[in-house]
Amino acid sequence: ATKNSEIAAVWFERAIENNYREAFPEMEKFLVKVGRRKFLKPLYSELAKTAEHKDWALRVYQQARPNYHAVSVHTIDEILGYEKEVS
């Protein structure tokens, strides 16, 4: 529930690593709201490591993508294989 994006991003990364699913609804809000590549890249990279998390990440990313900066979009597209996945 922190308002500090630095703390939230690190906490969410640990939640992904430990499959702490209770954190995923708040992480989804964070990923939709925060567009800074500095926070997005580590989270999407961690999510892309398992098929289950990657599927979840793709669903969230489809919603969040229009609000991201072009540099963030390029990076996350690459991490998730976005163009390949939606084609």
Secondary structure, DSSP 8 states (H G I E B T S, - for coil): --S-HHHHHHHHHHHHHTT-GGGHHHHHHHHHH---HHHHHHHHHHHTTSHHHHHHHHHHHHHHGGGS-HHHHHHHHHHHTHHHHH-
